[in-house]
Amino acid sequence: MRRIWFLGLAAALLPVGVMAQAAGMTLEQIAKTRTASGVAISPDGGEIAYVLAVPRQPGVDEDGPARTELHLVSRNGDSRGYVTGKSNIAALQWFPDGRSLAFLSKREGDGTRGVYRIPLRGGEAVRFASLKTDISGYSLSPDGARVALLAPQPESDALAAQRKHGFTQKVYEEDWRPTALWIQDVDAGADARALEIDGSVQSVHWSPAGDRLALVVTPRQLTDDTLVFARVRIVDTDGRELGRVDNPGKLGQLAWSPDGEHLAVISAADRNDAADGRLTVVGKNGGAQRDLLPGLLGHVSHVDWRGNDRLVFLSQEGVQTRIGEIDADGGNPQTVLAAEGSPVWGGLSVARGSGDLALVGHSPQHPQEVFVLGRGQAAPSRLTDSNPWLADVRLARQEVVRYRARDGLEIEGMLVHPLERRGNQRVPLILVVHGGPESHYSNGWLTGYSQPAQVAAARGFASFFPNYRSSTGRGVEFAKSGYGRPGMEEFDDLVDGVDHLVDIGLVDRERVGITGGSYGGYASAWGATYYSERFAASVMFVGISDQASLVTTGDIPQEQHLVHMGAFPWENPEMYRQTSPITHAQKSRTPTLILHGEADPRVPVMQSYMMYRYLQLAGQAPVRLVLYPGEGHGNQRAASRWDYAMRLMQWMEHYLTGPGGEPPAYQLEYALPDAER
């Protein structure tokens, strides 16, 4: 392949000025995009509460993550903000009478995060539960009189005194404090009662029968434990264990049946299954799991109940979502809403009285919004429009593309076309690789700060989002297909997808860039080294460069071993070496931009330091390293996101449609967004 980071005659499809004239999406618009989530439908189905994420505007607001507001929308689409502005709302729950809502928040003047109650027909939100540490989760009793609370155990007075005198040392993976369980009366001023639970409690679910709680418990309060060692325990309201579910691997959502006789449990198929996604049911005291959808070529993401013996669920299948129902014994399966042609669903709440469904959905035309699906209704009704300005934005065409990998396996992904294309002229491509690898792209809204597909389309690029082997959405076997062989056939699938787009006459083989975060950052590093001859630019975000040091310095070594690598470094050192991008650094001729949060515990920043230094010492292509102080495994602050999006597009334009050669200026000129636009 001709290295196009040197100036060449075919460096651009369109002049930059022509591309800039496209009436498509801008980075400024990404920075102000709002999204709905966390739906909770009222008991009678008349209203839906939801959380609205409102990004801060770089250069206008005080920097920080998006604010989260409490909104309520009626069945006719009238939406009203109840707690707005400088707010951080989470975990909405209705009180049984349907006249007030509970939520988590830490408001001005609060020492810790607590649980609030707000009446919906007038009155201010009142905090009714707080502890010495931040409350991380809660569950209301079925009569609304009590609340179960989760929060880290407070630091001892002796340890707090030591820290005041400068003894701030940390003992790695030993000085963690468990998340404990308390029960408290909802009446203001009541004291919380601690329950003795062996382990650290990750979530709590009060049975509708009122006499027991389902808990997700881990041995330790460590990320690795929460991923692969979380188990279900059933306890009474005094903490006495009544039963357990020894799920074999990763754990997802739990949901009690309305009568409290059954518990739905989404879990992995076995300890080596990379993702939870099997829909199972157990009795009120736990016991053996009954898989309701054996052989499902998809992953169940959400579950609730439409009756004492009838479940409703969301199943991520391919690049769409199916809404289904099934009896608690596995009988009478039914598709409520087919996947094809519907929005991608990512949130579910059932009205206890009517059985109506509240949903969060997104599509190629809009980010996440609130929908409702009544019993007997043919299709969901969209209730919210959080970004009305999108009506004036011309969006590029998006389609599902299927192709055969070199071994014959069918792979699918989403292709976002350039907004404008001159006849059959070939276009530059940005290959966007998802993380995990136990995740997948759906045929919905694909534009955000780290994957600005519609912005790229407006500037003349195509963007491709492949679901390579090991992705979710196609069942257990497909998700486990890269086990013990990370980055090998998985990343061959990426190159095969590019070849398909070249073969159909769309993409210019000489102008292909690759980007992604986490495992997608690993793919970007692989593309810049092992597959360097195929990529003219790479943007690597919080990615892996050395497998052995990752498993020994990151926060999920057991997860890496059990569901990805299949061996520890001393058991198969050659596999670890060959699947590390730095091993192939001498091959690199690809200009590589590396970005990383300095506080990343999942993929420590040393992975990017190593990648940078290897490529710099190899000296075969430009390389740049950008670090974000205070950011972790993905950027949260508005300024960090704005900077990232600008650098990503700058790098791709410079090397795919611009002059190439030496890197562009490292100091950016921030065209700060207009908050009123």
VMD Tcl script that draws the C-alpha trace (Angstrom):
set ca {
  {0.00 0.00 0.00}
  {1.31 3.49 -0.83}
  {1.86 5.37 2.46}
  {-0.46 8.34 2.17}
  {0.92 10.22 5.13}
  {3.26 11.60 2.51}
  {1.78 14.22 0.20}
  {0.12 12.56 -2.79}
  {-2.01 13.60 -5.74}
  {-5.02 11.60 -4.51}
  {-4.93 12.92 -0.96}
  {-8.54 14.16 -0.93}
  {-11.88 13.18 -2.42}
  {-13.27 16.69 -2.16}
  {-11.62 20.02 -1.42}
  {-11.95 20.90 2.25}
  {-14.06 23.95 1.43}
  {-16.59 21.84 -0.47}
  {-16.93 19.34 2.39}
  {-17.41 22.13 4.90}
  {-20.43 23.38 2.96}
  {-22.42 20.18 3.62}
  {-25.46 20.95 5.77}
  {-24.74 18.09 8.10}
  {-23.99 17.67 11.77}
  {-21.24 19.61 13.55}
  {-19.06 18.95 16.58}
  {-20.85 21.82 18.30}
  {-24.12 19.93 17.94}
  {-22.61 16.73 19.36}
  {-21.53 18.75 22.39}
  {-25.11 19.79 23.15}
  {-26.94 16.53 22.36}
  {-29.29 15.45 25.16}
  {-30.28 11.85 25.89}
  {-33.09 10.24 27.86}
  {-32.63 7.19 30.08}
  {-33.80 5.54 33.30}
  {-37.52 5.33 32.48}
  {-39.98 4.50 35.27}
  {-43.67 4.29 34.38}
  {-46.30 5.15 37.00}
  {-48.34 2.28 38.51}
  {-51.40 3.27 36.47}
  {-49.40 3.84 33.28}
  {-50.46 7.46 32.95}
  {-47.04 9.11 33.28}
  {-43.42 8.20 32.71}
  {-40.53 9.58 34.74}
  {-37.14 9.67 33.10}
  {-33.63 11.05 33.48}
  {-32.46 13.61 30.93}
  {-28.70 14.00 30.49}
  {-27.86 17.63 29.65}
  {-24.23 18.18 28.61}
  {-22.33 21.16 29.93}
  {-21.19 23.51 27.19}
  {-17.39 23.84 26.89}
  {-16.30 27.41 27.47}
  {-19.74 28.39 28.73}
  {-20.53 26.23 31.77}
  {-18.28 25.16 34.59}
  {-16.49 22.08 33.27}
  {-17.69 18.67 34.36}
  {-19.80 15.69 33.28}
  {-23.31 16.06 31.93}
  {-25.96 17.13 34.41}
  {-28.87 14.75 34.91}
  {-32.40 16.07 35.39}
  {-35.70 14.54 36.48}
  {-38.47 14.88 33.90}
  {-42.00 13.55 33.65}
  {-43.88 12.98 30.39}
  {-47.58 12.23 29.98}
  {-49.08 9.80 27.49}
  {-49.92 12.72 25.18}
  {-46.27 13.81 25.05}
  {-46.34 16.77 27.45}
  {-42.96 16.73 29.18}
  {-42.06 18.75 32.26}
  {-38.84 19.11 34.20}
  {-39.22 18.51 37.95}
  {-35.60 18.77 39.07}
  {-33.44 20.65 36.56}
  {-30.36 22.84 36.33}
  {-27.34 21.93 38.44}
  {-28.65 18.49 39.30}
  {-27.38 14.90 39.38}
  {-30.44 12.66 39.41}
  {-30.36 8.85 39.27}
  {-32.33 5.68 40.11}
  {-35.98 6.71 39.78}
  {-38.63 4.69 41.66}
  {-42.34 5.35 42.08}
  {-43.97 5.17 45.47}
  {-46.81 2.62 45.35}
  {-49.55 5.29 45.48}
  {-48.24 6.85 42.26}
  {-48.28 10.34 43.75}
  {-44.58 10.80 44.38}
  {-41.20 9.69 43.12}
  {-37.96 8.71 44.82}
  {-34.53 9.40 43.37}
  {-30.86 9.51 44.30}
  {-29.07 12.86 44.40}
  {-26.48 14.93 46.19}
  {-27.83 18.45 46.21}
  {-26.35 21.72 47.37}
  {-25.59 21.56 51.06}
  {-25.65 17.75 51.25}
  {-22.65 16.03 52.79}
  {-23.40 12.72 51.07}
  {-25.63 11.37 48.33}
  {-29.10 10.51 49.64}
  {-32.59 9.43 48.64}
  {-35.17 12.14 47.91}
  {-38.93 12.11 47.56}
  {-40.77 14.60 45.38}
  {-44.59 14.96 45.23}
  {-45.80 15.35 41.66}
  {-48.74 17.66 42.32}
  {-46.88 20.38 44.16}
  {-44.16 20.58 46.77}
  {-40.39 20.45 47.02}
  {-38.16 17.40 46.97}
  {-37.28 16.24 50.50}
  {-34.34 14.04 51.43}
  {-35.67 11.18 53.56}
  {-32.64 8.87 53.71}
  {-28.95 9.57 54.08}
  {-25.94 7.86 55.65}
  {-22.36 8.77 56.52}
  {-21.27 7.70 53.03}
  {-22.86 8.11 49.60}
  {-25.88 5.88 49.00}
  {-25.21 3.90 45.82}
  {-28.57 2.10 45.50}
  {-31.92 1.60 47.16}
  {-35.23 -0.26 46.92}
  {-38.60 0.80 48.31}
  {-40.73 -1.70 50.20}
  {-43.97 -2.67 48.41}
  {-46.03 -0.52 50.81}
  {-43.66 2.44 50.49}
  {-43.12 2.60 54.25}
  {-39.50 1.41 54.31}
  {-36.44 1.63 52.13}
  {-33.41 -0.65 51.75}
  {-30.19 1.30 51.31}
  {-26.73 0.46 49.98}
  {-23.64 2.47 50.88}
  {-19.98 1.82 51.69}
  {-19.28 1.16 55.32}
  {-17.97 4.38 56.87}
  {-14.33 4.77 57.71}
  {-13.49 4.12 61.35}
  {-12.85 7.10 63.60}
  {-9.34 5.82 64.30}
  {-8.44 5.61 60.60}
  {-9.97 9.03 59.91}
  {-7.83 10.49 62.71}
  {-4.69 8.92 61.22}
  {-5.41 10.42 57.82}
  {-5.74 13.88 59.33}
  {-2.15 13.49 60.49}
  {-0.89 12.62 57.01}
  {-1.07 8.83 57.05}
  {-2.79 8.56 53.68}
  {-1.14 5.38 52.43}
  {-3.23 2.85 50.48}
  {-2.90 -0.92 50.76}
  {-3.67 -2.19 47.28}
  {-6.71 -4.49 47.05}
  {-6.82 -4.91 50.84}
  {-8.12 -1.68 52.35}
  {-11.45 -1.76 50.51}
  {-14.63 -1.21 52.49}
  {-17.68 -3.36 51.70}
  {-20.92 -1.87 50.49}
  {-23.35 -2.59 53.31}
  {-27.14 -2.95 53.53}
  {-29.40 -0.88 55.76}
  {-33.18 -0.72 56.19}
  {-34.88 2.48 57.27}
  {-38.42 3.78 57.72}
  {-39.30 6.36 55.08}
  {-40.59 8.78 57.72}
  {-38.14 11.67 58.02}
  {-35.76 11.37 60.92}
  {-35.86 7.59 61.22}
  {-32.59 5.78 61.93}
  {-31.24 3.19 59.50}
  {-30.73 -0.36 60.73}
  {-27.67 -2.23 59.42}
  {-28.07 -5.85 58.28}
  {-25.19 -8.29 58.55}
  {-24.41 -9.61 55.08}
  {-21.34 -11.68 54.26}
  {-19.64 -9.86 51.39}
  {-20.23 -6.59 49.57}
  {-23.76 -5.85 48.31}
  {-23.99 -4.49 44.75}
  {-27.76 -4.20 44.34}
  {-30.95 -4.76 46.34}
  {-34.45 -5.70 45.14}
  {-37.35 -5.77 47.63}
  {-39.84 -8.54 46.93}
  {-43.42 -7.40 46.24}
  {-44.44 -9.88 48.96}
  {-42.61 -7.61 51.38}
  {-40.87 -10.33 53.39}
  {-37.57 -10.75 51.57}
  {-34.88 -9.08 49.52}
  {-32.89 -10.28 46.53}
  {-29.28 -9.15 46.76}
  {-26.37 -9.21 44.36}
  {-23.32 -9.91 46.54}
  {-19.60 -10.10 45.77}
  {-16.80 -11.44 47.98}
  {-14.93 -8.13 47.84}
  {-15.62 -4.56 46.71}
  {-13.29 -4.90 43.75}
  {-14.20 -4.38 40.09}
  {-13.01 -7.86 39.15}
  {-15.35 -9.39 41.72}
  {-18.33 -7.35 40.52}
  {-17.80 -8.63 36.97}
  {-17.19 -12.35 37.45}
  {-17.94 -13.30 41.06}
  {-21.28 -11.60 41.72}
  {-23.92 -14.02 43.04}
  {-27.59 -13.75 44.06}
  {-28.61 -14.11 47.69}
  {-32.16 -14.10 49.11}
  {-32.47 -12.75 52.66}
  {-35.33 -11.78 54.96}
  {-35.67 -8.22 56.26}
  {-33.38 -9.05 59.19}
  {-30.59 -10.26 56.87}
  {-31.05 -13.99 57.49}
  {-30.27 -15.97 54.34}
  {-33.26 -17.81 52.86}
  {-31.62 -19.09 49.70}
  {-29.18 -18.35 46.94}
  {-28.64 -18.56 43.21}
  {-25.19 -19.82 42.34}
  {-25.17 -18.36 38.86}
  {-22.12 -19.66 37.03}
  {-20.64 -16.41 35.73}
  {-21.47 -12.81 34.95}
  {-24.73 -11.39 36.24}
  {-27.21 -8.92 34.78}
  {-30.60 -7.58 35.81}
  {-32.93 -9.07 38.45}
  {-36.72 -8.63 38.58}
  {-39.34 -10.00 41.00}
  {-42.71 -11.22 39.76}
  {-45.64 -9.11 41.07}
  {-46.61 -11.79 43.61}
  {-43.03 -12.35 44.76}
  {-43.08 -16.06 43.87}
  {-40.51 -15.87 41.05}
  {-37.28 -14.00 40.41}
  {-36.04 -13.35 36.88}
  {-32.26 -13.43 36.60}
  {-30.24 -12.43 33.54}
  {-26.87 -14.18 33.68}
  {-24.07 -15.72 31.67}
  {-24.27 -19.29 30.44}
  {-21.06 -20.35 32.20}
  {-17.92 -18.93 33.80}
  {-16.23 -18.44 30.42}
  {-19.21 -16.67 28.86}
  {-18.10 -13.09 28.20}
  {-21.52 -11.48 28.74}
  {-24.70 -11.94 30.71}
  {-27.65 -12.44 28.37}
  {-29.42 -15.69 29.28}
  {-32.96 -15.17 30.62}
  {-33.57 -17.46 33.60}
  {-36.12 -17.81 36.39}
  {-35.79 -19.13 39.94}
  {-38.21 -19.49 42.84}
  {-38.64 -17.02 45.67}
  {-35.82 -18.71 47.62}
  {-33.49 -18.98 44.64}
  {-32.31 -22.43 43.60}
  {-31.49 -23.79 40.16}
  {-31.89 -21.47 37.19}
  {-34.33 -22.38 34.40}
  {-33.14 -21.01 31.03}
  {-36.29 -19.76 29.29}
  {-34.69 -19.13 25.90}
  {-32.07 -21.87 25.35}
  {-30.15 -21.43 22.13}
  {-31.12 -17.77 21.78}
  {-29.01 -16.14 19.06}
  {-28.98 -12.88 20.95}
  {-28.55 -11.41 24.40}
  {-31.39 -10.44 26.75}
  {-30.59 -7.02 28.21}
  {-33.75 -6.09 30.17}
  {-36.58 -7.99 31.84}
  {-39.77 -7.18 33.76}
  {-43.13 -8.83 34.44}
  {-46.56 -8.36 32.88}
  {-48.28 -10.66 35.35}
  {-47.45 -13.15 38.08}
  {-46.36 -15.77 35.54}
  {-45.59 -13.72 32.42}
  {-42.30 -11.99 31.61}
  {-41.52 -9.28 29.07}
  {-37.97 -8.78 27.87}
  {-35.70 -6.94 25.45}
  {-33.46 -9.17 23.37}
  {-30.54 -7.65 21.46}
  {-30.48 -9.67 18.25}
  {-28.02 -8.78 15.52}
  {-28.17 -5.01 15.14}
  {-31.78 -4.61 16.38}
  {-33.87 -5.28 19.48}
  {-36.83 -7.64 19.82}
  {-39.48 -7.16 22.49}
  {-40.74 -10.54 23.61}
  {-42.93 -12.24 26.21}
  {-42.74 -15.70 27.74}
  {-44.30 -17.64 30.61}
  {-42.28 -18.23 33.76}
  {-42.11 -21.95 32.91}
  {-40.78 -21.22 29.42}
  {-44.07 -21.75 27.62}
  {-45.98 -19.60 25.16}
  {-43.12 -17.47 23.81}
  {-44.34 -14.50 21.79}
  {-42.81 -11.61 19.90}
  {-44.48 -8.40 20.99}
  {-42.54 -6.21 18.59}
  {-40.22 -7.54 15.90}
  {-36.67 -6.28 15.75}
  {-36.59 -5.28 12.11}
  {-37.63 -1.71 11.41}
  {-38.01 -0.67 15.05}
  {-35.82 1.63 17.14}
  {-33.10 0.04 19.22}
  {-34.46 -0.41 22.73}
  {-32.31 0.12 25.81}
  {-34.68 0.68 28.73}
  {-37.86 -1.02 30.00}
  {-40.44 -0.37 32.71}
  {-43.88 -2.01 33.14}
  {-46.96 -0.35 34.65}
  {-48.26 -2.70 37.33}
  {-51.88 -1.76 36.76}
  {-52.15 -1.67 32.97}
  {-49.18 -3.70 31.79}
  {-48.14 -0.85 29.48}
  {-44.44 -0.58 28.65}
  {-42.23 2.47 28.93}
  {-39.17 2.20 26.70}
  {-36.03 4.11 25.84}
  {-35.22 3.89 22.15}
  {-32.87 5.38 19.56}
  {-32.63 5.18 15.79}
  {-30.40 6.46 12.97}
  {-32.50 9.65 13.11}
  {-32.33 10.46 16.84}
  {-30.55 9.65 20.13}
  {-32.34 8.00 23.07}
  {-35.92 9.15 23.61}
  {-38.90 7.94 25.67}
  {-41.56 5.70 24.07}
  {-44.69 3.96 25.36}
  {-46.25 0.71 24.15}
  {-49.74 -0.02 25.44}
  {-51.31 -3.45 25.49}
  {-52.66 -4.19 22.06}
  {-50.82 -1.24 20.54}
  {-49.20 -2.17 17.23}
  {-46.17 0.07 17.60}
  {-44.68 2.23 20.35}
  {-45.47 5.94 20.45}
  {-42.60 8.36 20.82}
  {-43.28 10.82 23.64}
  {-40.20 13.03 23.85}
  {-38.12 15.20 21.53}
  {-35.05 16.16 23.52}
  {-33.16 17.64 20.56}
  {-35.68 19.54 18.40}
  {-32.84 21.23 16.51}
  {-32.11 17.85 14.85}
  {-35.08 18.47 12.55}
  {-32.96 21.06 10.75}
  {-29.90 18.86 10.39}
  {-29.38 16.83 7.24}
  {-28.33 13.34 8.31}
  {-26.39 10.93 6.14}
  {-27.84 7.58 5.10}
  {-27.16 4.63 7.38}
  {-27.55 0.98 6.44}
  {-26.77 -2.52 7.66}
  {-23.97 -4.23 5.74}
  {-23.29 -7.98 5.81}
  {-20.18 -9.65 4.45}
  {-18.21 -12.90 4.67}
  {-15.01 -13.08 6.65}
  {-12.11 -14.98 5.13}
  {-13.20 -18.20 6.87}
  {-16.79 -17.84 5.63}
  {-18.35 -16.50 8.84}
  {-20.98 -13.83 8.21}
  {-20.25 -10.50 9.88}
  {-22.55 -7.51 10.00}
  {-22.11 -3.86 10.78}
  {-23.49 -0.39 10.20}
  {-22.32 1.85 7.40}
  {-22.85 5.61 7.56}
  {-22.43 7.01 4.05}
  {-20.88 10.37 3.24}
  {-23.51 13.07 3.14}
  {-22.43 13.96 -0.38}
  {-20.56 11.88 -2.95}
  {-19.55 12.75 -6.49}
  {-20.99 10.01 -8.64}
  {-19.17 6.75 -8.04}
  {-15.99 8.36 -6.75}
  {-14.42 6.40 -3.91}
  {-14.46 7.94 -0.46}
  {-12.24 7.88 2.65}
  {-13.34 5.56 5.46}
  {-13.16 5.70 9.25}
  {-13.39 2.19 10.71}
  {-14.87 2.47 14.22}
  {-14.28 -0.55 16.48}
  {-16.34 -1.20 19.62}
  {-14.87 -2.16 22.98}
  {-15.45 -5.20 25.11}
  {-15.20 -7.18 22.92}
  {-18.44 -8.29 24.63}
  {-20.58 -5.50 23.20}
  {-21.96 -4.60 19.81}
  {-23.17 -1.76 17.62}
  {-26.87 -1.54 16.83}
  {-28.63 0.11 13.92}
  {-29.47 3.18 15.94}
  {-27.84 6.48 16.82}
  {-24.08 6.10 16.28}
  {-22.84 9.65 16.78}
  {-21.02 10.82 19.91}
  {-17.82 12.51 21.00}
  {-15.65 9.43 20.39}
  {-17.40 8.30 17.20}
  {-18.65 11.42 15.38}
  {-20.11 9.51 12.43}
  {-22.53 12.17 11.22}
  {-19.88 14.88 11.55}
  {-17.50 12.73 9.51}
  {-20.26 12.18 6.93}
  {-20.72 15.94 6.57}
  {-16.99 16.20 5.88}
  {-17.01 13.55 3.16}
  {-16.14 10.39 5.09}
  {-17.89 7.06 5.32}
  {-17.87 5.40 8.76}
  {-18.18 1.66 9.31}
  {-19.10 0.00 12.62}
  {-18.50 -3.77 12.34}
  {-19.65 -6.37 14.88}
  {-16.65 -8.66 14.61}
  {-16.61 -12.16 16.13}
  {-16.77 -12.04 19.94}
  {-19.44 -9.33 19.78}
  {-22.71 -9.76 21.65}
  {-26.11 -9.89 19.98}
  {-25.62 -13.25 18.25}
  {-25.63 -15.75 21.09}
  {-23.13 -17.42 23.39}
  {-21.11 -19.30 20.78}
  {-20.45 -16.19 18.69}
  {-19.56 -14.12 21.76}
  {-17.05 -16.77 22.87}
  {-15.53 -17.28 19.42}
  {-12.40 -15.25 20.20}
  {-11.74 -16.98 23.54}
  {-8.02 -17.65 23.92}
  {-7.23 -15.89 20.64}
  {-7.64 -12.16 21.33}
  {-7.15 -9.83 18.40}
  {-6.54 -12.55 15.87}
  {-9.56 -13.67 13.82}
  {-11.48 -10.87 15.57}
  {-9.37 -8.20 13.91}
  {-9.09 -10.13 10.64}
  {-12.85 -9.55 10.46}
  {-12.22 -5.80 10.52}
  {-9.87 -5.87 7.56}
  {-12.24 -8.19 5.69}
  {-15.00 -5.61 6.22}
  {-12.83 -2.90 4.71}
  {-12.09 -5.15 1.74}
  {-15.82 -5.65 1.23}
  {-16.43 -1.90 1.12}
  {-13.56 -1.53 -1.34}
  {-14.88 -4.37 -3.49}
  {-18.35 -2.81 -3.79}
  {-16.74 0.38 -5.11}
  {-17.40 2.69 -2.14}
  {-14.10 3.06 -0.29}
  {-10.68 4.20 -1.42}
  {-8.30 1.50 -0.15}
  {-5.53 4.09 0.27}
  {-7.54 6.32 2.61}
  {-8.73 4.17 5.50}
  {-8.39 5.14 9.16}
  {-9.17 3.09 12.28}
  {-10.31 4.21 15.72}
  {-11.92 2.88 18.88}
  {-11.73 2.84 22.66}
  {-10.71 0.12 25.15}
  {-10.80 -3.13 23.14}
  {-11.48 -0.87 20.16}
  {-8.31 0.99 21.13}
  {-6.56 -2.38 21.11}
  {-7.88 -2.90 17.57}
  {-6.60 0.56 16.60}
  {-3.15 -0.31 17.95}
  {-3.28 -3.62 16.06}
  {-4.26 -1.76 12.91}
  {-1.32 0.61 13.35}
  {1.20 -2.23 13.79}
  {0.28 -5.75 12.68}
  {-2.02 -4.46 9.90}
  {-0.18 -1.21 9.29}
  {-0.13 -1.63 5.51}
  {-3.94 -1.43 5.56}
  {-4.43 1.80 7.54}
  {-3.35 5.33 6.70}
  {-4.24 6.69 10.15}
  {-5.02 5.31 13.61}
  {-6.59 6.96 16.65}
  {-6.17 4.74 19.73}
  {-8.18 5.55 22.87}
  {-7.60 3.92 26.30}
  {-6.32 0.91 24.39}
  {-4.20 -2.18 25.02}
  {-0.62 -2.37 23.79}
  {0.86 -5.14 25.96}
  {-1.33 -8.02 27.14}
  {0.94 -9.33 29.91}
  {1.30 -6.01 31.69}
  {-2.43 -5.33 31.27}
  {-3.50 -8.48 33.10}
  {-1.02 -7.74 35.90}
  {-1.73 -4.00 36.35}
  {-5.39 -3.53 35.36}
  {-8.37 -3.98 37.69}
  {-9.94 -7.05 36.02}
  {-7.26 -9.80 35.88}
  {-9.70 -12.65 36.60}
  {-12.16 -11.38 34.01}
  {-9.33 -11.17 31.48}
  {-8.28 -14.73 32.30}
  {-11.72 -16.36 32.50}
  {-13.50 -14.87 29.49}
  {-10.79 -13.58 27.16}
  {-7.28 -14.99 27.42}
  {-7.94 -18.48 28.75}
  {-4.48 -18.55 30.33}
  {-2.20 -16.48 32.52}
  {1.02 -14.99 31.05}
  {3.25 -17.67 32.58}
  {1.03 -20.42 31.14}
  {1.13 -19.17 27.53}
  {3.73 -16.39 27.22}
  {3.94 -16.67 23.46}
  {0.22 -16.02 23.02}
  {0.50 -12.94 25.22}
  {3.50 -11.72 23.24}
  {2.07 -12.32 19.77}
  {-1.27 -10.67 20.59}
  {0.39 -7.49 21.91}
  {0.64 -4.59 19.42}
  {4.06 -3.52 20.73}
  {5.46 -6.84 19.49}
  {4.71 -5.65 15.96}
  {5.73 -1.99 16.41}
  {8.58 -2.27 13.90}
  {6.01 -2.90 11.17}
  {4.25 0.39 11.79}
  {4.08 2.93 9.01}
  {0.74 4.32 10.20}
  {0.49 7.81 11.76}
  {-0.94 7.09 15.22}
  {-2.69 9.38 17.68}
  {-2.90 7.90 21.18}
  {-5.27 9.33 23.82}
  {-5.78 8.18 27.41}
  {-7.26 9.23 30.74}
  {-4.51 9.45 33.34}
  {-6.76 7.94 36.04}
  {-7.84 4.90 34.03}
  {-7.96 1.81 36.31}
  {-9.20 -0.62 33.63}
  {-6.49 -0.10 31.04}
  {-3.78 1.78 32.95}
  {-2.19 4.72 31.17}
  {1.13 2.85 31.01}
  {-0.38 0.94 28.06}
  {-0.38 4.16 26.06}
  {3.04 5.23 27.32}
  {4.42 1.91 26.08}
  {2.71 2.17 22.71}
  {3.94 5.72 22.23}
  {7.53 4.92 23.14}
  {7.71 1.81 20.99}
  {6.41 3.68 17.94}
  {8.57 6.72 18.64}
  {11.73 4.63 18.96}
  {10.83 2.64 15.84}
  {10.72 6.01 14.08}
  {8.81 4.88 11.02}
  {5.70 7.07 11.28}
  {4.36 10.06 13.21}
  {3.00 9.36 16.69}
  {1.42 11.64 19.30}
  {0.26 10.96 22.87}
  {-2.47 13.07 24.52}
  {-3.33 12.55 28.20}
  {-6.44 13.70 30.08}
  {-5.80 14.43 33.78}
  {-8.55 13.13 36.06}
  {-10.29 11.13 33.35}
  {-10.67 7.37 33.60}
  {-11.69 4.69 31.12}
  {-13.47 7.14 28.84}
  {-13.82 10.90 29.05}
  {-16.64 12.36 31.16}
  {-15.92 16.09 31.35}
  {-17.25 18.35 28.61}
  {-13.87 19.93 27.81}
  {-12.14 16.54 27.57}
  {-14.82 15.26 25.21}
  {-14.64 18.39 23.08}
  {-10.86 18.15 22.83}
  {-11.04 14.44 21.96}
  {-13.59 14.91 19.18}
  {-11.58 17.74 17.65}
  {-8.34 15.77 17.72}
  {-9.95 12.67 16.24}
  {-11.35 14.58 13.25}
  {-8.19 16.65 12.86}
  {-6.02 13.51 12.66}
  {-8.30 11.73 10.19}
  {-8.66 14.77 7.96}
  {-4.93 15.48 8.00}
  {-3.93 11.96 6.97}
  {-6.91 10.79 4.90}
  {-7.97 13.92 3.01}
  {-5.26 16.46 3.81}
  {-1.55 16.95 3.21}
  {-0.28 14.18 5.50}
  {3.40 14.22 6.38}
  {4.29 15.71 9.75}
  {1.50 15.75 12.36}
  {-0.87 18.71 12.54}
  {-0.29 21.35 15.21}
  {-0.64 19.86 18.67}
  {-2.19 23.01 20.14}
  {-5.84 23.24 19.12}
  {-7.82 26.39 18.47}
  {-11.09 25.63 20.20}
  {-14.09 26.88 18.25}
  {-16.21 26.85 21.39}
  {-19.88 26.03 20.86}
  {-22.59 28.65 21.14}
  {-24.78 27.61 24.07}
  {-27.80 29.27 22.53}
  {-27.50 27.75 19.07}
}
mol new
graphics top color blue
foreach p $ca { graphics top sphere $p radius 0.5 }
foreach p [lrange $ca 0 end-1] q [lrange $ca 1 end] { graphics top cylinder $p $q radius 0.2 }
display resetview
